[in-house]
Amino acid sequence: MSQRQVLQVFEQYQKARTQFVQMVAELATRPQNIETLQNAGVMSLLRPLLLDVVPTIQQTAALALGRLANYNDDLAEAVVKGDILPQLVYSLAEQNRFYKKAAAFVLRAVGKHSPQLAQAIVDCGALDTLVICLEDFDPGVKEAAAWALGYIARHNAGNGAYFNIGLFKFRFIR
């Protein structure tokens, strides 16, 4: 096999990953597709794509996971049980603004469903990272982080939730 043929195999692999993750993200926008995607094991297929070498694939995989988790609490719970949250939180601090927005969207989508899921986000250390995102240059990253923190906080009993993170103290009121 020539060098050109070998490289062509890798190009096809990259195109297939890109096409797959884009199509899943698109399919996840339609409620009638959710059950089929879930039954096909889409969560376990998207998880390794969060670590892909191509940033666009990482971002689109996070977007697809967020759309799925946003749909219902079973899928949000699958994100937690699939150990996807620690991967998102770790990458949130390291990646570009597009990934940060997508990762914060996943955290928001998971945290909105129940106090237990919101607590899972807290337990994986996401609050510190989300607060750092509040200081990001990009207003979209700031907004996504604020939404995620708001959804996490709304499950706290009483009139609001307090978060003490480093030098910051936040109070979210319902």
MODELLER restraints for C-alpha pairs under 7 A, 6 or more apart:
rsr = mdl.restraints
at = mdl.atoms
rsr.add(forms.Gaussian(group=physical.xy_distance, feature=features.Distance(at['CA:18:A'], at['CA:57:A']), mean=5.85, stdev=0.5))
rsr.add(forms.Gaussian(group=physical.xy_distance, feature=features.Distance(at['CA:21:A'], at['CA:57:A']), mean=6.70, stdev=0.5))
rsr.add(forms.Gaussian(group=physical.xy_distance, feature=features.Distance(at['CA:21:A'], at['CA:60:A']), mean=6.18, stdev=0.5))
rsr.add(forms.Gaussian(group=physical.xy_distance, feature=features.Distance(at['CA:21:A'], at['CA:61:A']), mean=5.79, stdev=0.5))
rsr.add(forms.Gaussian(group=physical.xy_distance, feature=features.Distance(at['CA:22:A'], at['CA:60:A']), mean=6.34, stdev=0.5))
rsr.add(forms.Gaussian(group=physical.xy_distance, feature=features.Distance(at['CA:24:A'], at['CA:64:A']), mean=6.36, stdev=0.5))
rsr.add(forms.Gaussian(group=physical.xy_distance, feature=features.Distance(at['CA:25:A'], at['CA:60:A']), mean=6.75, stdev=0.5))
rsr.add(forms.Gaussian(group=physical.xy_distance, feature=features.Distance(at['CA:25:A'], at['CA:63:A']), mean=6.51, stdev=0.5))
rsr.add(forms.Gaussian(group=physical.xy_distance, feature=features.Distance(at['CA:25:A'], at['CA:64:A']), mean=4.15, stdev=0.5))
rsr.add(forms.Gaussian(group=physical.xy_distance, feature=features.Distance(at['CA:27:A'], at['CA:33:A']), mean=6.14, stdev=0.5))
rsr.add(forms.Gaussian(group=physical.xy_distance, feature=features.Distance(at['CA:28:A'], at['CA:34:A']), mean=6.13, stdev=0.5))
rsr.add(forms.Gaussian(group=physical.xy_distance, feature=features.Distance(at['CA:28:A'], at['CA:64:A']), mean=6.41, stdev=0.5))
rsr.add(forms.Gaussian(group=physical.xy_distance, feature=features.Distance(at['CA:28:A'], at['CA:67:A']), mean=5.90, stdev=0.5))
rsr.add(forms.Gaussian(group=physical.xy_distance, feature=features.Distance(at['CA:28:A'], at['CA:68:A']), mean=5.95, stdev=0.5))
rsr.add(forms.Gaussian(group=physical.xy_distance, feature=features.Distance(at['CA:29:A'], at['CA:67:A']), mean=6.63, stdev=0.5))
rsr.add(forms.Gaussian(group=physical.xy_distance, feature=features.Distance(at['CA:46:A'], at['CA:61:A']), mean=5.76, stdev=0.5))
rsr.add(forms.Gaussian(group=physical.xy_distance, feature=features.Distance(at['CA:47:A'], at['CA:84:A']), mean=6.53, stdev=0.5))
rsr.add(forms.Gaussian(group=physical.xy_distance, feature=features.Distance(at['CA:49:A'], at['CA:57:A']), mean=6.53, stdev=0.5))
rsr.add(forms.Gaussian(group=physical.xy_distance, feature=features.Distance(at['CA:49:A'], at['CA:58:A']), mean=5.75, stdev=0.5))
rsr.add(forms.Gaussian(group=physical.xy_distance, feature=features.Distance(at['CA:49:A'], at['CA:61:A']), mean=6.09, stdev=0.5))
rsr.add(forms.Gaussian(group=physical.xy_distance, feature=features.Distance(at['CA:50:A'], at['CA:58:A']), mean=4.43, stdev=0.5))
rsr.add(forms.Gaussian(group=physical.xy_distance, feature=features.Distance(at['CA:50:A'], at['CA:61:A']), mean=5.94, stdev=0.5))
rsr.add(forms.Gaussian(group=physical.xy_distance, feature=features.Distance(at['CA:50:A'], at['CA:62:A']), mean=6.56, stdev=0.5))
rsr.add(forms.Gaussian(group=physical.xy_distance, feature=features.Distance(at['CA:51:A'], at['CA:58:A']), mean=6.32, stdev=0.5))
rsr.add(forms.Gaussian(group=physical.xy_distance, feature=features.Distance(at['CA:52:A'], at['CA:58:A']), mean=5.83, stdev=0.5))
rsr.add(forms.Gaussian(group=physical.xy_distance, feature=features.Distance(at['CA:59:A'], at['CA:98:A']), mean=6.59, stdev=0.5))
rsr.add(forms.Gaussian(group=physical.xy_distance, feature=features.Distance(at['CA:59:A'], at['CA:99:A']), mean=4.75, stdev=0.5))
rsr.add(forms.Gaussian(group=physical.xy_distance, feature=features.Distance(at['CA:59:A'], at['CA:102:A']), mean=6.19, stdev=0.5))
rsr.add(forms.Gaussian(group=physical.xy_distance, feature=features.Distance(at['CA:62:A'], at['CA:102:A']), mean=5.55, stdev=0.5))
rsr.add(forms.Gaussian(group=physical.xy_distance, feature=features.Distance(at['CA:62:A'], at['CA:103:A']), mean=5.84, stdev=0.5))
rsr.add(forms.Gaussian(group=physical.xy_distance, feature=features.Distance(at['CA:62:A'], at['CA:106:A']), mean=6.75, stdev=0.5))
rsr.add(forms.Gaussian(group=physical.xy_distance, feature=features.Distance(at['CA:63:A'], at['CA:102:A']), mean=5.20, stdev=0.5))
rsr.add(forms.Gaussian(group=physical.xy_distance, feature=features.Distance(at['CA:65:A'], at['CA:106:A']), mean=6.42, stdev=0.5))
rsr.add(forms.Gaussian(group=physical.xy_distance, feature=features.Distance(at['CA:66:A'], at['CA:105:A']), mean=5.81, stdev=0.5))
rsr.add(forms.Gaussian(group=physical.xy_distance, feature=features.Distance(at['CA:66:A'], at['CA:106:A']), mean=3.97, stdev=0.5))
rsr.add(forms.Gaussian(group=physical.xy_distance, feature=features.Distance(at['CA:66:A'], at['CA:109:A']), mean=5.84, stdev=0.5))
rsr.add(forms.Gaussian(group=physical.xy_distance, feature=features.Distance(at['CA:68:A'], at['CA:75:A']), mean=6.19, stdev=0.5))
rsr.add(forms.Gaussian(group=physical.xy_distance, feature=features.Distance(at['CA:69:A'], at['CA:75:A']), mean=4.88, stdev=0.5))
rsr.add(forms.Gaussian(group=physical.xy_distance, feature=features.Distance(at['CA:69:A'], at['CA:76:A']), mean=4.10, stdev=0.5))
rsr.add(forms.Gaussian(group=physical.xy_distance, feature=features.Distance(at['CA:69:A'], at['CA:106:A']), mean=6.91, stdev=0.5))
rsr.add(forms.Gaussian(group=physical.xy_distance, feature=features.Distance(at['CA:69:A'], at['CA:109:A']), mean=5.49, stdev=0.5))
rsr.add(forms.Gaussian(group=physical.xy_distance, feature=features.Distance(at['CA:69:A'], at['CA:110:A']), mean=5.68, stdev=0.5))
rsr.add(forms.Gaussian(group=physical.xy_distance, feature=features.Distance(at['CA:70:A'], at['CA:76:A']), mean=6.88, stdev=0.5))
rsr.add(forms.Gaussian(group=physical.xy_distance, feature=features.Distance(at['CA:70:A'], at['CA:109:A']), mean=4.41, stdev=0.5))
rsr.add(forms.Gaussian(group=physical.xy_distance, feature=features.Distance(at['CA:70:A'], at['CA:110:A']), mean=6.59, stdev=0.5))
rsr.add(forms.Gaussian(group=physical.xy_distance, feature=features.Distance(at['CA:73:A'], at['CA:113:A']), mean=5.61, stdev=0.5))
rsr.add(forms.Gaussian(group=physical.xy_distance, feature=features.Distance(at['CA:76:A'], at['CA:110:A']), mean=4.78, stdev=0.5))
rsr.add(forms.Gaussian(group=physical.xy_distance, feature=features.Distance(at['CA:77:A'], at['CA:117:A']), mean=6.95, stdev=0.5))
rsr.add(forms.Gaussian(group=physical.xy_distance, feature=features.Distance(at['CA:79:A'], at['CA:85:A']), mean=6.85, stdev=0.5))
rsr.add(forms.Gaussian(group=physical.xy_distance, feature=features.Distance(at['CA:85:A'], at['CA:121:A']), mean=6.98, stdev=0.5))
rsr.add(forms.Gaussian(group=physical.xy_distance, feature=features.Distance(at['CA:85:A'], at['CA:124:A']), mean=6.79, stdev=0.5))
rsr.add(forms.Gaussian(group=physical.xy_distance, feature=features.Distance(at['CA:86:A'], at['CA:124:A']), mean=5.74, stdev=0.5))
rsr.add(forms.Gaussian(group=physical.xy_distance, feature=features.Distance(at['CA:88:A'], at['CA:103:A']), mean=5.95, stdev=0.5))
rsr.add(forms.Gaussian(group=physical.xy_distance, feature=features.Distance(at['CA:89:A'], at['CA:126:A']), mean=5.63, stdev=0.5))
rsr.add(forms.Gaussian(group=physical.xy_distance, feature=features.Distance(at['CA:89:A'], at['CA:129:A']), mean=6.88, stdev=0.5))
rsr.add(forms.Gaussian(group=physical.xy_distance, feature=features.Distance(at['CA:92:A'], at['CA:100:A']), mean=5.26, stdev=0.5))
rsr.add(forms.Gaussian(group=physical.xy_distance, feature=features.Distance(at['CA:92:A'], at['CA:103:A']), mean=6.39, stdev=0.5))
rsr.add(forms.Gaussian(group=physical.xy_distance, feature=features.Distance(at['CA:93:A'], at['CA:129:A']), mean=6.34, stdev=0.5))
rsr.add(forms.Gaussian(group=physical.xy_distance, feature=features.Distance(at['CA:97:A'], at['CA:138:A']), mean=6.93, stdev=0.5))
rsr.add(forms.Gaussian(group=physical.xy_distance, feature=features.Distance(at['CA:97:A'], at['CA:141:A']), mean=6.32, stdev=0.5))
rsr.add(forms.Gaussian(group=physical.xy_distance, feature=features.Distance(at['CA:100:A'], at['CA:141:A']), mean=6.22, stdev=0.5))
rsr.add(forms.Gaussian(group=physical.xy_distance, feature=features.Distance(at['CA:101:A'], at['CA:140:A']), mean=6.69, stdev=0.5))
rsr.add(forms.Gaussian(group=physical.xy_distance, feature=features.Distance(at['CA:101:A'], at['CA:141:A']), mean=5.08, stdev=0.5))
rsr.add(forms.Gaussian(group=physical.xy_distance, feature=features.Distance(at['CA:101:A'], at['CA:144:A']), mean=5.67, stdev=0.5))
rsr.add(forms.Gaussian(group=physical.xy_distance, feature=features.Distance(at['CA:104:A'], at['CA:144:A']), mean=5.56, stdev=0.5))
rsr.add(forms.Gaussian(group=physical.xy_distance, feature=features.Distance(at['CA:104:A'], at['CA:145:A']), mean=5.61, stdev=0.5))
rsr.add(forms.Gaussian(group=physical.xy_distance, feature=features.Distance(at['CA:104:A'], at['CA:148:A']), mean=6.10, stdev=0.5))
rsr.add(forms.Gaussian(group=physical.xy_distance, feature=features.Distance(at['CA:105:A'], at['CA:144:A']), mean=6.24, stdev=0.5))
rsr.add(forms.Gaussian(group=physical.xy_distance, feature=features.Distance(at['CA:105:A'], at['CA:148:A']), mean=6.85, stdev=0.5))
rsr.add(forms.Gaussian(group=physical.xy_distance, feature=features.Distance(at['CA:107:A'], at['CA:121:A']), mean=6.92, stdev=0.5))
rsr.add(forms.Gaussian(group=physical.xy_distance, feature=features.Distance(at['CA:107:A'], at['CA:148:A']), mean=5.96, stdev=0.5))
rsr.add(forms.Gaussian(group=physical.xy_distance, feature=features.Distance(at['CA:108:A'], at['CA:147:A']), mean=6.53, stdev=0.5))
rsr.add(forms.Gaussian(group=physical.xy_distance, feature=features.Distance(at['CA:108:A'], at['CA:148:A']), mean=4.06, stdev=0.5))
rsr.add(forms.Gaussian(group=physical.xy_distance, feature=features.Distance(at['CA:108:A'], at['CA:151:A']), mean=6.05, stdev=0.5))
rsr.add(forms.Gaussian(group=physical.xy_distance, feature=features.Distance(at['CA:110:A'], at['CA:117:A']), mean=6.23, stdev=0.5))
rsr.add(forms.Gaussian(group=physical.xy_distance, feature=features.Distance(at['CA:110:A'], at['CA:118:A']), mean=6.98, stdev=0.5))
rsr.add(forms.Gaussian(group=physical.xy_distance, feature=features.Distance(at['CA:111:A'], at['CA:117:A']), mean=5.34, stdev=0.5))
rsr.add(forms.Gaussian(group=physical.xy_distance, feature=features.Distance(at['CA:111:A'], at['CA:118:A']), mean=4.11, stdev=0.5))
rsr.add(forms.Gaussian(group=physical.xy_distance, feature=features.Distance(at['CA:111:A'], at['CA:121:A']), mean=6.86, stdev=0.5))
rsr.add(forms.Gaussian(group=physical.xy_distance, feature=features.Distance(at['CA:111:A'], at['CA:151:A']), mean=5.86, stdev=0.5))
rsr.add(forms.Gaussian(group=physical.xy_distance, feature=features.Distance(at['CA:111:A'], at['CA:152:A']), mean=5.25, stdev=0.5))
rsr.add(forms.Gaussian(group=physical.xy_distance, feature=features.Distance(at['CA:112:A'], at['CA:118:A']), mean=6.96, stdev=0.5))
rsr.add(forms.Gaussian(group=physical.xy_distance, feature=features.Distance(at['CA:112:A'], at['CA:151:A']), mean=5.15, stdev=0.5))
rsr.add(forms.Gaussian(group=physical.xy_distance, feature=features.Distance(at['CA:112:A'], at['CA:152:A']), mean=6.62, stdev=0.5))
rsr.add(forms.Gaussian(group=physical.xy_distance, feature=features.Distance(at['CA:114:A'], at['CA:155:A']), mean=6.86, stdev=0.5))
rsr.add(forms.Gaussian(group=physical.xy_distance, feature=features.Distance(at['CA:115:A'], at['CA:155:A']), mean=5.08, stdev=0.5))
rsr.add(forms.Gaussian(group=physical.xy_distance, feature=features.Distance(at['CA:118:A'], at['CA:152:A']), mean=4.98, stdev=0.5))
rsr.add(forms.Gaussian(group=physical.xy_distance, feature=features.Distance(at['CA:128:A'], at['CA:165:A']), mean=6.28, stdev=0.5))
rsr.add(forms.Gaussian(group=physical.xy_distance, feature=features.Distance(at['CA:130:A'], at['CA:145:A']), mean=5.28, stdev=0.5))
rsr.add(forms.Gaussian(group=physical.xy_distance, feature=features.Distance(at['CA:133:A'], at['CA:141:A']), mean=6.26, stdev=0.5))
rsr.add(forms.Gaussian(group=physical.xy_distance, feature=features.Distance(at['CA:133:A'], at['CA:142:A']), mean=5.74, stdev=0.5))
rsr.add(forms.Gaussian(group=physical.xy_distance, feature=features.Distance(at['CA:133:A'], at['CA:145:A']), mean=6.02, stdev=0.5))
rsr.add(forms.Gaussian(group=physical.xy_distance, feature=features.Distance(at['CA:134:A'], at['CA:142:A']), mean=4.42, stdev=0.5))
rsr.add(forms.Gaussian(group=physical.xy_distance, feature=features.Distance(at['CA:134:A'], at['CA:145:A']), mean=6.07, stdev=0.5))
rsr.add(forms.Gaussian(group=physical.xy_distance, feature=features.Distance(at['CA:134:A'], at['CA:146:A']), mean=6.82, stdev=0.5))
rsr.add(forms.Gaussian(group=physical.xy_distance, feature=features.Distance(at['CA:135:A'], at['CA:142:A']), mean=6.73, stdev=0.5))
rsr.add(forms.Gaussian(group=physical.xy_distance, feature=features.Distance(at['CA:136:A'], at['CA:142:A']), mean=6.12, stdev=0.5))
rsr.add(forms.Gaussian(group=physical.xy_distance, feature=features.Distance(at['CA:150:A'], at['CA:172:A']), mean=6.72, stdev=0.5))
rsr.add(forms.Gaussian(group=physical.xy_distance, feature=features.Distance(at['CA:153:A'], at['CA:161:A']), mean=5.41, stdev=0.5))
rsr.add(forms.Gaussian(group=physical.xy_distance, feature=features.Distance(at['CA:153:A'], at['CA:172:A']), mean=6.23, stdev=0.5))
rsr.add(forms.Gaussian(group=physical.xy_distance, feature=features.Distance(at['CA:154:A'], at['CA:174:A']), mean=6.20, stdev=0.5))
rsr.add(forms.Gaussian(group=physical.xy_distance, feature=features.Distance(at['CA:159:A'], at['CA:173:A']), mean=5.85, stdev=0.5))
rsr.add(forms.Gaussian(group=physical.xy_distance, feature=features.Distance(at['CA:159:A'], at['CA:174:A']), mean=6.33, stdev=0.5))
rsr.add(forms.Gaussian(group=physical.xy_distance, feature=features.Distance(at['CA:160:A'], at['CA:171:A']), mean=6.37, stdev=0.5))
rsr.add(forms.Gaussian(group=physical.xy_distance, feature=features.Distance(at['CA:160:A'], at['CA:172:A']), mean=5.06, stdev=0.5))
rsr.add(forms.Gaussian(group=physical.xy_distance, feature=features.Distance(at['CA:160:A'], at['CA:173:A']), mean=4.18, stdev=0.5))
rsr.add(forms.Gaussian(group=physical.xy_distance, feature=features.Distance(at['CA:160:A'], at['CA:174:A']), mean=6.00, stdev=0.5))
rsr.add(forms.Gaussian(group=physical.xy_distance, feature=features.Distance(at['CA:161:A'], at['CA:171:A']), mean=5.50, stdev=0.5))
rsr.add(forms.Gaussian(group=physical.xy_distance, feature=features.Distance(at['CA:161:A'], at['CA:172:A']), mean=5.19, stdev=0.5))
rsr.add(forms.Gaussian(group=physical.xy_distance, feature=features.Distance(at['CA:161:A'], at['CA:173:A']), mean=6.76, stdev=0.5))
rsr.add(forms.Gaussian(group=physical.xy_distance, feature=features.Distance(at['CA:162:A'], at['CA:170:A']), mean=5.55, stdev=0.5))
rsr.add(forms.Gaussian(group=physical.xy_distance, feature=features.Distance(at['CA:162:A'], at['CA:171:A']), mean=4.56, stdev=0.5))
rsr.add(forms.Gaussian(group=physical.xy_distance, feature=features.Distance(at['CA:162:A'], at['CA:172:A']), mean=6.61, stdev=0.5))
rsr.add(forms.Gaussian(group=physical.xy_distance, feature=features.Distance(at['CA:163:A'], at['CA:169:A']), mean=5.63, stdev=0.5))
rsr.add(forms.Gaussian(group=physical.xy_distance, feature=features.Distance(at['CA:163:A'], at['CA:170:A']), mean=5.07, stdev=0.5))
rsr.add(forms.Gaussian(group=physical.xy_distance, feature=features.Distance(at['CA:163:A'], at['CA:171:A']), mean=6.52, stdev=0.5))
rsr.add(forms.Gaussian(group=physical.xy_distance, feature=features.Distance(at['CA:164:A'], at['CA:170:A']), mean=6.51, stdev=0.5))
